[in-house]
Amino acid sequence: MAASARRGTPLTIEEISATALRMVDEGGGVEGLSMRKLAAELRVNPMSLYHHVESKEALIRLLCDTADARMDLPADDGSPWQDQLRQLAVAYYRRVRAHPAMFTYLHHHPELIADRKLALWQALYRILRLAGVPEPELRRTSDVLNAFVSGFVIAEAQGLLPDDPEEAERGFDTAVRVIIHGLAGFSW
């Protein structure tokens, strides 16, 4: 990992990811992010980025992986699946609200988050298994739950829900509890 002549310190993948996500959040959106702009923000030659990330598409994948890794996932600690599912839903909702431009982009490019190896999906599958969801129904059930959270966030972004973040989160929590109740009573 070579140090840039202008920076004097080595560039790290964590620094690249954090800076790119901040740039997306600050109004440029994913569409406004470029390797050149990112390099300028990091005070490095654009070619330096390519030692770490091969393309803008790879950078976006890195942002998805970083967001996944930063999510506060519920522990597999023996607590009731209902509590774990609620914790997971709230963690995902908070991550989406923290990075709305990234979420909007991902909503239009779902293939980027469809990787079922991401920790988010693995946690959801684990919790759904605890809830008694049969293996053949895991994908469909997880897709429905993801669509619910996505729909809630889109409705919130379009002004269809309260502007107050605390009130919106209470509404989200109520909706999650309704879904958990329905899932608990569902006959497979």
N, C-alpha and C positions, 0 to 999 in steps of 0.2 A: 504494500500500500504506500505509494509514493506521496510525499508531501508536496503541496502546490508551492510554487515559488512566491505567489502572492499571499498565501495564507500562512505558511510556515508550519502548519500542523496537518497531520494526515486526515483525510476525509473518511468518515465512517458511514456505514449503511444506515445506522440509527440517525445520524445527523441528516443524511439525505432524506430519509423518510419523514422525520419530524418537520423539517423545513418545507418539504413539498406539501405535506398535509396542512401546515399553517398557511401556506400560500393559497391553497384551494379554499380554506376556510375564510380567508381575508377578502374574498370577493372575486378572485379570478376564476373560480370553479375549475373543474378538471379540464374543460375545454381551453381555458386560458393558461394552463400550465404547459410550459415547454421546457425542454432540456436546457435551452439557452437561458431562459429566465431563471430557472433553478440554479444553474451554474453561476449566474451573476449574483444571485442572492447569497450563495455560498462562497463567493469570491474565489472561484476556481475557473480554470479553462473548461469549456463544455466537454472537451474530450476526457477530462478527468472523471466525469460522471460515468462514462462508458466502461471504466474499469470495474465499476460496481453494479451498474444497471445497464443492460444491453439496449434498451429502447424505452420510449414513453409507455408502451404497453406493459413492459416489465416493471416500470416504475409504478404504474397503477395497480398491478398485481401486488407489488410490495406494500402499497398503501392499504390494500385490503387485508393482507396478512398482518400488518402492523395493527390495524384497528381490531382485528380478531384477537391478537395477542394481548392487547391492552384492555379487553373487555373483562369485567369482574364476574367471571363465571362461578356459579354455585359449586361448592365442593361436593364430592361424592362422600358425604359424611354420615349417611344413614338417616338424614332428616326426611320427613315426608316428601313424596314427589311433588305434591301440591305446592309446598313452600319452595322447592327447588325450581319448579317451572315458573312460579311467580318471580323469583329472583332473576332467572335467566331472561324473562320477558322484559323486566324493568331495566336490566343491564343493557340489553340490546336497544331498547327505546332511548335510554340516556345516551348511548353511543351515537345513535342516529341523530338525536337532537344536537349533540355536540358538534357534529360534522354534516350539516344538512346538504351542502353542495356535493359532498362525496356521495351521500345517500341518493340524491337526485340522479347523479350520474349512474350509480349502480342500479337504480330502479329501471333505467333505460338500457342497461347492459347486464342483465341478471346472470349471464354466464360467468361473470367474474366472482360471484358469491355462491355459485352452484356447486363448488367443490365440497363434497360431503366430508372431506378430510379436515376441513377447518375445525378448530376447537369448538366454535359455536355450534356447528351441526352435530359434532360428536357428543357434546353435553346434552343437546336437545334429544338426540336418539337415546342416550342413556336414561334420561328422565322419562321419556315416553315408554321405554321398556318397563321402568319401575311402575308406571301407571297402568301397565297391562296391555299396551298397544301391541298387537301381533306384528311380527317381523314384516310380513307382506304389506302392512298398512303404515309402516314408519314413514316412508317417503311422502305419501299422500297427506298424512296427518301433519308432518313437519311443514310441508308446503302451505297447507291451510293456515297454520299458525303464523308462518312468515307473512303470508298475504294479509292476515289480520293486522299485524304490527305495521306493515307497510301502509295499509289503508288508513290506519289511525294517524300515522305521521303525515300522510298526504292530506288528509282532512284538516289536520291541525295547521299545516303549511298554507292551505287555501283559506284559512280564516273561518272554518266551519266549527271550530271548537274554541273554548275560552282562550283569551290572550295570556292570561296569568299562568306562568309555567307550573306553579304549584297546583293550581286548579286543574290544569291539563293532565298533570301526572296523577292526580287523584282520580280523574275520569278514566285514565288508562288503567290504573290499578283496579278500579271497579270492573271494567270490561274484562281484564285478565281473570279476575275472580269468577266472573260469569262463565268464561270459557273453561276454567278449571272445573267448576261445578258440572258443566255439561260433559266434559271429558270423563269425570269420575262416574257419572251415571250412564255412560255410553256402553251399549252391549256390542261386543265384537262378534 
